[in-house]
Structure formats: structure tokens, C-alpha cells
Amino acid sequence: MNRIPHILIVDNCSFRIERLHEFLGSRAFALEAVQGDGGAWEKLVAAPGCYDVIILGRFSGREGGAQLLSRIRADEAMRGIPVIRQTVAASRVEMLEGICAGALYHLPEPFEAELLNWVLETALTDRKRHRSLHEAHIMAGPTFERLGEGRFRFRTLEDARDLAAMLARACPNPSRAMIGLSELLINAVEHGNLGITYEQKTHLLEEQAWEEEIARRLVDPRYAERQVEVRYRRNAHAVEVVITDEGEGFDWLRYMEMTPERAFDQHGRGIAMSRALSFDDIEYRGKGNEVVVRIGIEVAA
């Protein structure tokens, strides 16, 4: 059964809340709104798994949007919920504040219905993908806590998702690890081995031709023999995963954090999302075709 997306609007401005209800009320969403000082954090704590997207106003009562966002990102049960932060379109400072607090999706004001739908669908698509991976793979599969070391090779996006799920089940917090591992393994295929650039993916998504291009390149002789290698190692203190593709590399520094220039793009959040939500450390090496991620293991006193 398809689940109706649940959206929580948090704002102290009744006009903005009414405007969002006006734009979204006719669609198949379950909308809730919290205005002013009270209730946002309590509502989230009471049902952290209920909400698919949070739309956060420029102010959120006494706490302020940035503080509430930081609390969401620090909570294990909530950190994977996409937060769309409303910002003044011309305010780079305000946008950077939201990015630093962990906002990966932004809605500039004033906004129109088309832009709101674009940003919301991007956030919902990411949330749906992460939920489906969690439900289909992590919940249904065995854990691999005793896996000490392993080496794997794969080619396709389907293989990337399956391996991400298996490796996540070998990590201390599978739900947390799943998001980052799936993003980085998929990046290694599409951007690494298949050589699809950021700009090319933007165009392919606009033309709804991304899946077709992936399938075409997987059989193209220039890319067909390329594989991604993954090395997993676990000790008493941490899990380490090394992901190496056979691509030409890229300017990875550009993607470690969201920037105002890319804040409204339909894609390009994978590395920043992995860094913010999944790993204690992420390190790119050389030309950018090898990335090392680490997750610490808490040792009981």
C-alpha cells in the first residue's frame, strides 16, 4: 500500500502557513502545522517516524529555525527526515546559516507553486528512496555484526543498493549507515565508472532520461568492464569502508557541503548528506575516485 506523505510545517507566520496550505492542500498529503513557540519538538519526539518532510520557516518561535534544525540533526530517530528551510532568495548569509545547521533543501521566498513542488518532490523522492531501502533490505535481512573484514566488487546500481544494505547491517547503526553507503556506492557507479557529470545528470533528470542513460552506458564498451571495489574492515573501535571506482575522479571538495549555488538543484546532495547524517569521518583520496568512511563504535564502560 502506498503511504500518503506526511508533511510538518513549522513557522511563526500565519500567512506563510496559509500560503503553503493553499498550494499543497489539493494534493494527496497529510499536512500538519505548528505556529509560534510551542509544539514542534514535542510533536516530532512523539512520532519521529511519522513525518516524511519538514518545511521550516525562516523563524521557528523562541528556538529559531537553526536551533530546531540542529536538534533534529542530532537525534538518531529524526536525522534522516528531509528539512526544507525557507530563506530569503537574496540572502546568502541566511542560506549559509541553514546549510551549516544541516539543511539540504531550500525554498527561497517569495516562491511560486512550481518551485515549491520542485523542491518538495526532490525531498520526498530522497525520503521515499531511503525508506524503501530500509524496509526492503535492513528490516528483512540478517545482521552481520561479526563480519570483521571483506572485499567486494560490483557494476550496477542494483548491486550498489544490495551491497549498501548488507554493509549497513554490519555497522553499529544500520539505519544511519544505510543512507550514506547507498549514496556513495551509487555515486561510484554513475559519476565514477559511468562518467556522468553533474551537469549531464541535471539535463538527464530534466529530460526524464537518467535511467535510460545508465542502462546504455553499462553496455557501452568504454565503461562496461569497469567495477567498483569496496573494502570493509571492523575492529573494536570503528567500522571503515573504502570505496574505489575506475573513473577519472572529480573535484570532491565542491560537494562535501551544500552551497547556495546548488541549494535548489534536484540532485547533488549525496556526499553532503552522507557526511551530515551517516559517518563520523569521510575522506576523499587522490583524484577523488577513492573515498574512505568511518563510523565509531561505542565501547561499553
C-alpha positions in Angstrom: 0.0 0.0 0.0 1.3 3.4 -0.9 1.7 5.7 2.1 0.4 9.3 1.9 3.3 11.6 2.6 3.1 13.4 5.9 4.4 17.0 5.9 5.0 19.1 9.0 5.0 22.9 8.6 6.8 24.8 11.4 6.5 28.6 11.2 5.6 31.6 13.3 4.0 33.4 10.4 0.3 32.5 9.8 0.4 34.0 6.3 3.2 31.6 5.2 1.4 28.7 6.8 -1.8 29.6 5.0 0.0 30.0 1.7 1.6 26.6 2.0 -1.8 25.1 2.8 -3.2 26.9 -0.3 -0.5 25.4 -2.6 -0.4 21.9 -1.1 -4.0 21.4 0.2 -5.3 20.0 -3.0 -2.6 17.3 -3.2 -2.5 13.9 -1.5 -0.6 15.0 1.5 -1.3 14.8 5.2 -0.5 18.3 6.4 0.2 19.5 9.9 1.3 22.9 11.0 2.8 24.3 14.2 2.8 28.0 14.7 4.8 30.1 17.1 6.6 28.9 20.2 5.1 25.6 21.0 4.8 22.0 20.0 7.2 21.4 17.1 9.9 19.5 19.0 7.3 17.7 21.2 5.3 16.6 18.1 8.5 15.3 16.5 9.6 13.4 19.6 6.1 11.8 20.0 6.2 10.4 16.4 9.6 10.7 14.8 8.8 8.1 12.1 5.6 9.8 11.1 6.9 12.7 9.1 8.4 12.5 5.6 9.3 16.2 5.2 9.5 19.2 7.5 9.0 22.7 6.0 10.8 25.1 8.3 10.0 28.8 8.3 12.6 31.5 8.5 11.8 31.7 12.2 10.5 29.0 14.5 9.3 30.7 17.6 11.6 31.0 20.5 14.1 28.5 19.4 14.8 29.8 15.9 14.9 27.7 12.8 18.6 26.9 13.0 18.4 25.6 16.6 15.5 23.4 15.9 17.2 22.1 12.8 20.3 21.3 14.8 18.3 19.4 17.4 16.7 17.3 14.6 20.1 16.5 13.0 21.5 15.5 16.4 18.7 13.0 17.1 19.2 9.5 15.7 15.5 8.9 15.1 14.9 12.2 13.2 18.2 13.0 11.4 17.1 11.3 8.2 13.9 13.4 7.8 14.4 16.0 5.0 14.1 19.5 6.2 13.2 22.2 3.6 14.2 25.6 5.1 12.6 28.8 3.8 15.1 31.5 3.1 15.1 35.0 1.6 16.1 34.4 -2.1 18.7 37.2 -2.0 20.2 36.4 1.4 23.3 34.3 1.0 24.1 34.7 4.7 20.7 33.2 5.7 21.1 30.4 3.3 24.6 29.6 4.6 23.3 29.6 8.2 20.8 26.9 7.2 23.3 24.9 5.4 25.7 25.0 8.4 22.8 23.8 10.6 22.2 20.8 8.3 19.5 22.0 5.8 20.0 20.2 2.5 16.8 21.6 0.8 15.9 25.2 0.5 12.8 27.2 -0.6 13.5 30.8 -1.5 10.9 33.5 -0.8 8.8 34.6 -2.5 8.0 31.2 -4.0 5.6 30.0 -6.7 3.8 26.7 -6.9 6.2 25.3 -9.5 9.2 25.9 -7.3 7.6 24.6 -4.2 6.6 21.4 -6.0 10.1 21.0 -7.4 11.8 21.3 -4.0 9.2 19.2 -2.2 9.3 16.4 -4.8 13.1 16.3 -4.6 12.9 15.9 -0.8 10.1 13.3 -0.9 11.9 11.3 -3.6 15.0 11.1 -1.4 12.9 10.2 1.7 11.0 7.5 -0.2 14.2 6.0 -1.6 15.8 5.8 1.9 12.6 4.4 3.5 12.2 1.7 0.8 15.9 0.7 1.2 15.5 0.5 4.9 12.2 -1.5 4.8 13.2 -3.8 2.0 16.7 -4.6 2.9 17.7 -3.8 6.5 14.5 -4.9 8.2 14.2 -8.1 6.2 17.8 -9.2 6.2 20.1 -10.7 8.8 22.7 -8.6 10.7 26.4 -9.1 10.1 27.9 -7.7 13.4 30.6 -10.4 13.4 31.8 -9.5 9.9 35.4 -8.4 10.5 36.7 -7.9 7.0 35.5 -8.2 3.4 36.3 -7.2 -0.2 33.5 -6.8 -2.8 33.2 -5.8 -6.5 30.1 -4.7 -8.4 29.0 -2.9 -11.5 25.3 -1.8 -11.4 23.0 0.4 -9.4 21.0 -2.6 -8.2 24.2 -4.2 -7.0 25.2 -0.9 -5.2 21.9 -0.8 -3.3 22.1 -4.5 -2.3 25.7 -4.2 -1.1 24.9 -1.0 0.8 22.1 -2.8 2.6 24.4 -5.7 3.5 27.2 -3.5 4.7 24.8 -1.3 6.7 23.7 -4.4 8.6 27.4 -4.8 9.6 27.5 -1.3 11.0 26.7 -0.2 14.6 23.6 1.7 13.5 22.3 0.2 10.2 19.6 2.9 9.6 22.2 5.6 9.9 24.8 3.9 7.7 22.3 2.9 5.0 21.8 6.4 3.7 25.4 7.3 3.3 26.6 3.9 2.0 23.8 3.8 -0.7 24.6 7.4 -1.8 28.3 6.8 -2.1 28.1 3.4 -3.8 25.6 4.8 -6.3 27.9 7.8 -6.9 30.8 5.4 -7.6 28.7 3.8 -10.4 27.0 6.7 -12.1 29.6 9.5 -11.6 32.7 7.4 -11.3 32.6 4.4 -13.6 30.0 5.6 -16.0 31.4 9.1 -16.2 28.1 11.0 -15.9 28.9 14.6 -14.9 26.9 16.8 -12.5 25.7 18.9 -15.5 24.8 15.8 -17.6 22.7 14.4 -14.7 20.9 17.7 -14.3 19.9 17.5 -18.0 19.1 13.8 -17.9 16.7 14.3 -14.9 15.0 17.2 -16.7 14.5 15.1 -19.8 13.5 12.0 -17.6 16.2 10.1 -19.4 18.5 9.2 -16.5 17.7 5.5 -16.1 17.9 5.0 -19.9 21.4 6.6 -20.0 22.6 4.5 -17.1 21.4 1.3 -18.9 23.1 2.5 -22.2 26.4 3.2 -20.5 26.5 -0.1 -18.7 26.8 -1.9 -22.0 29.0 0.8 -23.7 32.5 -0.8 -24.3 34.1 2.3 -22.8 32.5 1.6 -19.4 31.2 -2.0 -19.5 34.3 -3.6 -17.8 34.6 -1.1 -15.0 33.9 -2.2 -11.5 33.7 -0.6 -8.1 35.8 -2.2 -5.4 34.7 -2.0 -1.7 36.8 -2.9 1.3 35.2 -3.3 4.7 37.0 -3.6 8.0 35.8 -3.6 11.6 37.7 -3.5 14.8 36.8 -2.8 18.4 36.7 0.9 17.8 35.3 1.6 14.4 34.0 0.4 11.1 35.9 1.6 8.0 34.7 1.3 4.4 36.9 2.1 1.4 35.1 2.7 -1.9 37.2 2.8 -5.1 35.9 3.3 -8.7 37.7 3.2 -12.0 36.6 6.7 -13.2 38.6 9.8 -13.9 38.0 11.4 -10.5 36.3 14.7 -9.7 36.6 17.9 -7.7 35.2 16.3 -4.5 35.7 19.4 -2.3 32.9 21.1 -4.2 30.4 18.6 -2.9 31.4 18.0 0.7 28.9 20.6 1.8 25.9 22.2 0.1 26.4 25.6 -1.3 23.9 28.4 -2.1 24.7 27.9 -5.8 23.5 24.3 -5.7 20.8 24.6 -3.0 17.9 24.5 -5.4 19.2 21.7 -7.7 17.3 18.4 -8.0 20.3 16.3 -7.1 23.9 16.6 -5.8 23.2 16.2 -2.1 24.6 12.6 -1.7 28.1 13.4 -0.4 26.9 16.2 1.9 24.1 14.0 3.1 26.5 11.2 3.8 28.8 13.4 5.8 26.0 15.0 7.8 23.8 12.0 8.5 25.8 8.8 8.3 29.5 8.9 9.0 31.8 10.2 11.7 34.5 10.8 9.1 34.6 10.9 5.3 37.9 11.3 3.4 38.5 11.5 -0.4 41.9 10.5 -1.7 43.9 11.3 -4.7 41.9 12.4 -7.7 38.6 11.7 -6.0 37.9 8.1 -7.2 38.5 6.7 -3.7 36.6 7.6 -0.6 37.1 6.3 3.0 34.3 6.5 5.5 34.4 5.6 9.2 31.8 5.0 11.9 32.9 4.9 15.5 31.8 2.0 17.8 30.8 3.0 21.4 32.6 0.8 23.9 30.5 -0.1 27.0 32.1 1.2 30.2 
